[in-house]
Structure formats: structure tokens, C-alpha cells
Amino acid sequence: MSETTTASPQAGTRRPARQSEPQTSDVTDASEATGEETSSKRNWLKLAALWSMPAWLVSLIFHFLGLTALVVATISPPPLPQTLNLLAASDEPIEELEEMVVEFEPEFEPEMEVEMEAPDMLSESFELTALLPDSAMMSESVSVEALMPSKPADFAGMDPNGLMADLEGMGAEVGQMAKFFGTKAKGQRICFVVDNSASMTSGRMETALVELDKAIDSLSAKQKFYIVFYSDTAYPLFYPSPATDMLNANDKNKKLVRDWLSTVQMCWRTDGRDAITLALNLKPDLVYILGDGAFTDKADIELAGTPLKGVTIHTMGMQVKKQDRDKFAAIAEAHGGTYKDVGITDEGKQLMKMNGPIPRNQKRNGIWGIKLK
């Protein structure tokens, strides 16, 4: 009984020792196994103990702060001075280019103004204002007389200053062609002297107008031309407000001439002296003369007997008699030209049917027939 009682206390004293020994050995073994990691955890535990915060919460806070710093660094990268300088350098030329465009715009304006000088293609001495009606045209003191010599024309004295002689030999330099009733010739300054006497009936006058329009239309803008009709006197281009010099054969002048031709009327008599004199005073190098009979003032005979230098004259007879044909042919032969018989064309007949007969003035009507009674 006593042995049993003595053994029990010893056993009871040893049990606590057995429970504490395993805990101490476990910590020692863990410390040796983990090394520095265990020491690090102890530091975290000590820090957590000082903050009175759980270790997991402190770790979470530090991880959150680290993650936040990473996000901020990613969203807002550090400035790159070189890149910014390049961008600034690239912006400056763009602004300069915009300013250059504004500065250069005024420089284009003068060029546009130069291009607007096209109206200068009109004859230098021809102005539209010169075509305004003049009351003086309604009387015998019509300005046509101002274009004519004060004394009767003398074809032998048509070139007192050698102006026509200066044109001699320029045929080789003239490269532009003219064509009237199929007769081609070289010329730069061309005059058409056309009969508008009362005998130009049955489509003769209409044919002459159609062929005139064709001849003018075929000229180039570098050529100059003029038209003079003759009957009781000379009726210059754009009568009753005549042009005082030849026109450039540009499109605008061609249109003006076409409109004017539709206003031409016929008059009694066939006096050609004034018309021929006016034409030669314009210093042409080529002249076409068209008529349906001899001149009543014998201008054809005088012109044929007075060859002029520097001008070529071609003649056409509109259904003329043989004796009248010979006179026209003599004029052409004396001036290096040719003669040609011409007749009424289908176009002339159609024009007459479409517009009716052209007025014929046996007496003075205020504009036409200014030398008739």
C-alpha cells in the first residue's frame, strides 16, 4: 500500500516536465530548420506586437502600399525632356508653314490681275466706246469723210513717205494665210473692199456677206483686218461709227463684225475711189476687191494704171460682163494678184430667203445713201 502511494506523486511530478520538453524542442528544431525565415517572422511578430496589430494586417498594408506605388509609376511615367523637345521642335515648323501660306497669298493676286489683261487683244486703236451712235453720222458731215483725203485721190501719190515701200519684200516673213471666195494669199494686214451697190440683188449681196464672214472667221488672232463697202461712197467697218484702224482677228472682234454685217444695206451708184483710198491708207499688205460691175468713177482704170509697191491685190467679179472682168483683172495683174469669177452661192440664197431682201436705198435715208439726194 505504501509503495503504491509513493510512486503516484513521482509520476504526477514528471507529467508537466514531459509536456514542456516537447514544446521547447519543437521551437529549437523549427529555428534550426527555417533559419533566417524564422528570425524574419519573429521581427514581423515583434513589430506587430509593438503596433498592437495582427501580422496579416500589417503585411496586407505593406503589400497594398507597394502595389499602389507600382500603379502610380505606370500611369505617370517620368518626364522625358528629349521627347518633349522634339515635339516642340516639330510644332514650330507647322506654325511657320501656316504663316507662310498667309504671306504668299497676296503674291498670287498680281498674277491673277495679269491674266485679266486679255481684253488687250482688241485692236490697239479700237474701242467699243468708239461705236456709240453719233448724231453727226446722220448728215453729210458724217465722220467717214474725216477718214478720206480732202482732195480727190491720186493713186500715184498714195505713198509719199514710202510707207508702202517698207512693206515690200515682207512676204517671206508673212506666214499667215487669208482666204476670200476660195482665193488664198499670205497677209498680216488684210483689207476687204466690197461692192454694196443696188445691183447686188438676187442673193449677190447675201453671198458677199456670207463669204466675208467665212474669211474673217478663218483669220488668226495675230492677223489684222478691215472691211470697206462702196456704193455712193465708202462705208467703213462699223459704220455709222467707223473703226479708225484695223482690228485684231480675235473672237470678240469677229463677233462684233458678224453682228455689224447683218446691218449693211445697199445704195445706188458704184463709186469705188473713196473706198480704195481709205483701204490703202491703212497700209495693208493684202487687199481683196469684189464687185458686180465697173466703177462708175473710173477708179478701177486709175488703180490698174498705178501699180503700188508692198501690197498684193486680188479681184473678184460677181457675174460681171467681159469688159468689166477685164478691168478687174488688170487691177490684179498690176499688183501681183489674181482675178476670179464668182457667183451666187446656195448659202447666199438661203440667207436671202430666211431674212428677206436687203434694203436698197435710191435716196438718202439718214444713215445709208449719204451722198444720194
C-alpha positions as CSV (number, residue, x, y, z in Angstrom):
1,M,0.0,0.0,0.0
2,S,2.8,2.4,0.9
3,E,4.8,1.7,-2.3
4,T,1.9,2.4,-4.4
5,T,1.2,5.7,-2.7
6,T,4.8,6.9,-3.1
7,A,5.0,6.1,-6.8
8,S,2.0,8.1,-7.6
9,P,3.4,11.5,-6.6
10,Q,6.5,11.0,-8.7
11,A,4.5,10.1,-11.7
12,G,2.4,13.2,-11.2
13,T,5.5,15.4,-10.9
14,R,7.0,14.1,-14.2
15,R,4.0,14.7,-16.4
16,P,4.4,18.5,-16.7
17,A,8.0,18.1,-17.5
18,R,7.1,15.8,-20.3
19,Q,4.7,18.3,-21.8
20,S,7.1,21.2,-21.7
21,E,10.1,19.4,-23.1
22,P,8.4,18.6,-26.5
23,Q,7.4,22.4,-26.9
24,T,11.0,23.6,-26.3
25,S,12.5,21.0,-28.6
26,D,9.9,21.8,-31.3
27,V,10.9,25.6,-31.3
28,T,14.6,24.8,-31.4
29,D,14.1,22.3,-34.3
30,A,12.0,24.8,-36.2
31,S,14.5,27.6,-35.7
32,E,17.3,25.4,-37.0
33,A,15.3,24.3,-40.0
34,T,14.0,27.7,-41.1
35,G,17.0,29.8,-40.2
36,E,16.6,33.4,-41.3
37,E,13.0,33.0,-42.3
38,T,12.1,32.2,-38.6
39,S,14.1,35.3,-37.5
40,S,12.3,37.4,-40.1
41,K,8.9,36.2,-38.9
42,R,9.9,37.0,-35.3
43,N,10.8,40.5,-36.4
44,W,7.4,40.9,-38.0
45,L,5.8,39.5,-34.9
46,K,7.7,41.9,-32.7
47,L,6.7,44.8,-35.0
48,A,3.1,43.6,-35.0
49,A,3.2,43.4,-31.2
50,L,4.6,46.9,-31.0
51,W,1.8,48.2,-33.2
52,S,-0.8,46.0,-31.4
53,M,-1.9,44.9,-34.9
54,P,-2.2,41.4,-36.3
55,A,0.7,40.4,-38.5
56,W,-1.5,39.6,-41.5
57,L,-3.0,43.1,-41.5
58,V,0.4,44.7,-41.4
59,S,1.6,42.5,-44.3
60,L,-1.6,43.4,-46.2
61,I,-1.0,47.2,-45.7
62,F,2.6,47.0,-46.9
63,H,1.6,44.9,-50.0
64,F,-1.1,47.5,-50.8
65,L,1.3,50.4,-50.5
66,G,3.7,48.6,-52.8
67,L,1.0,47.9,-55.3
68,T,-0.2,51.5,-55.2
69,A,3.3,52.8,-55.9
70,L,3.6,50.5,-58.9
71,V,0.3,51.7,-60.4
72,V,1.3,55.3,-59.9
73,A,4.6,54.7,-61.6
74,T,2.9,53.0,-64.5
75,I,0.3,55.7,-65.1
76,S,2.6,58.7,-64.7
77,P,6.0,57.9,-66.3
78,P,8.9,60.2,-65.5
79,P,9.2,63.1,-68.0
80,L,11.4,62.7,-71.0
81,P,13.0,66.0,-71.8
82,Q,14.4,64.9,-75.2
83,T,11.0,63.7,-76.4
84,L,9.3,66.9,-75.3
85,N,11.9,69.0,-77.1
86,L,11.4,67.1,-80.3
87,L,7.7,67.6,-80.2
88,A,8.2,71.2,-79.6
89,A,10.6,71.4,-82.5
90,S,8.1,69.7,-84.7
91,D,5.3,72.1,-83.8
92,E,7.3,75.2,-84.7
93,P,7.7,74.4,-88.4
94,I,3.9,73.8,-88.7
95,E,3.2,77.2,-87.3
96,E,5.7,78.7,-89.7
97,L,4.2,77.0,-92.7
98,E,0.8,78.3,-91.8
99,E,2.2,81.8,-91.6
100,M,4.0,81.4,-95.0
101,V,0.7,80.4,-96.7
102,V,-0.9,83.6,-95.4
103,E,2.1,85.6,-96.5
104,F,2.2,84.1,-100.0
105,E,-1.4,84.6,-100.8
106,P,-1.0,88.3,-101.7
107,E,1.7,87.3,-104.1
108,F,-0.7,85.4,-106.2
109,E,-3.1,88.3,-106.6
110,P,-0.9,90.2,-109.1
111,E,-0.7,87.1,-111.3
112,M,-4.4,86.9,-111.4
113,E,-4.5,90.5,-112.4
114,V,-2.1,89.9,-115.2
115,E,-4.3,87.2,-116.6
116,M,-7.2,89.7,-116.7
117,E,-5.3,91.6,-119.4
118,A,-7.0,89.5,-122.1
119,P,-9.2,92.4,-123.3
120,D,-6.0,94.0,-124.7
121,M,-6.3,91.5,-127.5
122,L,-8.7,94.0,-129.1
123,S,-7.2,96.3,-131.7
124,E,-4.9,98.9,-130.1
125,S,-6.9,101.7,-131.7
126,F,-10.3,100.1,-131.5
127,E,-12.5,100.8,-128.5
128,L,-16.1,99.8,-128.0
129,T,-16.9,103.3,-127.0
130,A,-16.0,104.4,-130.5
131,L,-19.0,102.5,-131.7
132,L,-21.6,104.6,-129.9
133,P,-24.1,106.3,-132.3
134,D,-23.1,109.8,-133.3
135,S,-25.7,112.3,-134.5
136,A,-23.1,113.7,-136.9
137,M,-23.5,110.4,-138.8
138,M,-26.9,111.4,-139.9
139,S,-25.7,114.3,-142.0
140,E,-23.3,114.8,-144.9
141,S,-20.6,115.8,-142.5
142,V,-20.5,112.1,-141.4
143,S,-17.2,111.2,-139.8
144,V,-16.5,108.9,-142.8
145,E,-15.3,112.0,-144.6
146,A,-12.7,112.5,-141.9
147,L,-11.1,109.3,-143.0
148,M,-10.9,110.4,-146.6
149,P,-8.3,112.8,-148.2
150,S,-9.5,116.4,-148.6
151,K,-8.5,116.3,-152.3
152,P,-9.5,113.8,-155.0
153,A,-7.5,110.6,-154.6
154,D,-4.4,110.3,-156.7
155,F,-3.3,106.6,-156.6
156,A,0.1,107.6,-158.0
157,G,0.7,109.7,-154.8
158,M,-0.6,107.2,-152.3
159,D,2.8,106.5,-150.8
160,P,4.6,109.9,-150.4
161,N,6.6,108.8,-147.4
162,G,7.5,105.3,-148.6
163,L,5.2,103.6,-146.1
164,M,4.0,101.1,-148.6
165,A,7.5,100.5,-150.0
166,D,8.6,99.5,-146.5
167,L,6.3,96.5,-146.8
168,E,7.9,95.3,-150.0
169,G,9.6,92.0,-149.6
170,M,8.0,91.1,-146.3
171,G,6.0,88.4,-148.0
172,A,8.7,85.9,-147.0
173,E,8.1,86.8,-143.3
174,V,4.4,86.6,-143.5
175,G,3.3,83.1,-142.5
176,Q,-0.5,83.7,-142.1
177,M,-3.0,82.9,-144.8
178,A,-6.2,84.6,-145.8
179,K,-9.0,83.2,-148.0
180,F,-11.8,85.0,-149.7
181,F,-14.1,83.3,-152.2
182,G,-11.5,80.5,-152.4
183,T,-8.6,82.8,-153.2
184,K,-5.8,82.1,-150.8
185,A,-3.0,84.5,-150.1
186,K,-0.4,85.4,-147.4
187,G,-1.1,88.5,-145.4
188,Q,-0.9,90.1,-142.0
189,R,-2.9,93.3,-142.7
190,I,-5.9,92.5,-144.9
191,C,-8.5,94.8,-146.3
192,F,-11.7,93.7,-148.0
193,V,-13.2,96.2,-150.4
194,V,-16.7,95.0,-151.2
195,D,-19.5,96.3,-153.5
196,N,-22.8,97.1,-151.8
197,S,-24.4,98.8,-154.8
198,A,-28.1,98.4,-155.5
199,S,-27.3,96.0,-158.3
200,M,-26.1,93.3,-155.9
201,T,-29.5,91.7,-155.9
202,S,-30.9,88.1,-156.2
203,G,-28.6,86.8,-153.5
204,R,-25.4,88.6,-154.7
205,M,-25.1,90.8,-151.6
206,E,-26.1,87.9,-149.3
207,T,-23.4,85.7,-150.8
208,A,-20.8,88.5,-150.3
209,L,-21.7,88.8,-146.6
210,V,-21.5,85.0,-146.1
211,E,-18.1,84.8,-147.7
212,L,-16.9,87.8,-145.7
213,D,-17.9,86.1,-142.5
214,K,-16.1,83.0,-143.5
215,A,-13.0,84.9,-144.5
216,I,-12.8,86.9,-141.2
217,D,-13.5,83.7,-139.2
218,S,-10.6,81.9,-140.8
219,L,-8.1,84.6,-139.8
220,S,-5.8,84.0,-136.7
221,A,-5.6,86.3,-133.8
222,K,-2.2,87.6,-134.9
223,Q,-3.7,88.9,-138.2
224,K,-5.4,92.3,-138.6
225,F,-8.3,93.1,-141.0
226,Y,-10.6,95.8,-142.1
227,I,-13.8,96.0,-144.3
228,V,-14.9,98.8,-146.6
229,F,-18.1,98.8,-148.6
230,Y,-18.6,101.0,-151.6
231,S,-21.6,102.3,-153.5
232,D,-22.4,106.1,-153.5
233,T,-19.4,106.5,-151.2
234,A,-17.2,104.5,-148.8
235,Y,-18.9,102.8,-145.8
236,P,-16.1,101.7,-143.4
237,L,-16.1,99.0,-140.8
238,F,-18.7,99.6,-138.1
239,Y,-20.4,102.4,-140.0
240,P,-22.1,104.7,-138.8
241,S,-19.5,104.7,-136.1
242,P,-16.5,103.6,-138.1
243,A,-13.3,102.0,-136.7
244,T,-10.3,104.1,-137.5
245,D,-7.8,101.3,-137.8
246,M,-7.5,97.6,-138.5
247,L,-8.8,95.1,-135.9
248,N,-7.1,92.1,-134.4
249,A,-8.8,89.0,-135.7
250,N,-9.7,87.7,-132.2
251,D,-13.0,86.0,-131.3
252,K,-14.5,89.1,-129.7
253,N,-13.9,91.3,-132.8
254,K,-15.1,88.6,-135.1
255,K,-18.4,88.5,-133.2
256,L,-18.7,92.3,-133.4
257,V,-18.1,92.2,-137.2
258,R,-20.6,89.4,-137.7
259,D,-23.3,91.5,-136.0
260,W,-22.4,94.6,-138.0
261,L,-22.6,92.8,-141.3
262,S,-26.2,92.0,-140.7
263,T,-27.0,95.7,-140.7
264,V,-25.4,96.6,-144.0
265,Q,-27.7,98.0,-146.7
266,M,-27.3,98.6,-150.4
267,C,-27.2,102.0,-152.2
268,W,-27.4,103.4,-155.7
269,R,-24.2,104.0,-157.7
270,T,-20.8,102.3,-157.7
271,D,-18.1,104.8,-156.7
272,G,-15.0,103.0,-155.5
273,R,-12.4,105.7,-155.3
274,D,-13.1,106.7,-151.6
275,A,-13.2,103.0,-150.5
276,I,-9.9,102.1,-152.3
277,T,-8.2,105.2,-150.9
278,L,-9.4,104.5,-147.4
279,A,-8.2,100.9,-147.6
280,L,-4.7,101.8,-148.9
281,N,-4.3,104.5,-146.2
282,L,-4.5,101.6,-143.6
283,K,-1.2,100.2,-145.1
284,P,-2.4,96.7,-145.9
285,D,-0.2,94.1,-147.4
286,L,-3.2,92.2,-148.9
287,V,-6.4,93.6,-150.5
288,Y,-9.4,91.8,-151.8
289,I,-11.8,93.7,-154.2
290,L,-15.2,92.3,-155.0
291,G,-17.7,93.9,-157.4
292,D,-20.5,93.1,-159.8
293,G,-19.5,95.8,-162.4
294,A,-17.2,98.6,-163.3
295,F,-16.6,101.5,-161.1
296,T,-18.8,104.5,-162.1
297,D,-16.0,106.9,-161.1
298,K,-13.3,105.1,-163.2
299,A,-11.3,104.3,-160.1
300,D,-10.6,100.8,-161.5
301,I,-8.8,102.2,-164.5
302,E,-6.7,104.6,-162.5
303,L,-5.8,101.9,-160.0
304,A,-4.8,99.4,-162.7
305,G,-2.5,102.1,-164.2
306,T,-0.8,102.9,-160.9
307,P,0.9,99.9,-159.5
308,L,1.7,100.2,-155.8
309,K,4.6,98.6,-154.0
310,G,4.3,96.4,-151.0
311,V,0.6,95.4,-151.5
312,T,-1.0,92.5,-153.3
313,I,-4.5,93.0,-154.7
314,H,-6.8,90.1,-155.7
315,T,-10.0,90.9,-157.5
316,M,-13.4,89.0,-157.9
317,G,-16.2,89.7,-160.4
318,M,-19.7,88.8,-159.3
319,Q,-21.4,87.7,-162.6
320,V,-19.8,90.6,-164.5
321,K,-19.6,91.4,-168.2
322,K,-16.5,90.7,-170.1
323,Q,-15.4,94.3,-170.3
324,D,-15.8,94.7,-166.5
325,R,-14.0,91.5,-166.0
326,D,-11.0,92.8,-167.9
327,K,-10.8,95.9,-165.7
328,F,-10.8,93.9,-162.5
329,A,-8.2,91.5,-164.0
330,A,-6.0,94.5,-164.9
331,I,-6.0,95.7,-161.3
332,A,-4.9,92.3,-160.0
333,E,-2.2,91.9,-162.6
334,A,-0.7,95.3,-161.8
335,H,-0.5,94.4,-158.1
336,G,0.8,90.8,-158.2
337,G,-2.7,89.3,-157.6
338,T,-5.2,87.2,-159.5
339,Y,-8.7,87.6,-160.8
340,K,-11.6,85.2,-160.2
341,D,-15.2,84.9,-161.5
342,V,-17.6,84.2,-158.6
343,G,-21.3,83.7,-158.5
344,I,-24.3,83.4,-156.1
345,T,-23.9,80.5,-153.6
346,D,-26.6,78.3,-152.1
347,E,-25.8,79.8,-148.7
348,G,-26.4,83.3,-150.1
349,K,-29.8,82.2,-151.5
350,Q,-30.8,80.6,-148.2
351,L,-29.8,83.7,-146.3
352,M,-31.9,85.8,-148.6
353,K,-34.9,83.5,-148.2
354,M,-34.5,83.5,-144.4
355,N,-34.2,87.2,-143.8
356,G,-35.9,88.6,-146.9
357,P,-34.2,91.1,-149.4
358,I,-31.7,93.5,-148.1
359,P,-32.9,97.2,-148.3
360,R,-31.9,99.2,-151.4
361,N,-31.6,102.9,-151.0
362,Q,-32.2,105.0,-154.0
363,K,-32.4,108.1,-151.8
364,R,-30.7,109.1,-148.7
365,N,-32.4,107.6,-145.6
366,G,-30.5,109.3,-142.9
367,I,-27.8,106.7,-142.5
368,W,-27.3,104.9,-145.8
369,G,-27.0,106.7,-149.1
370,I,-25.3,109.8,-147.6
371,K,-24.3,111.1,-151.0
372,L,-27.7,110.4,-152.6
373,K,-30.3,113.1,-153.0
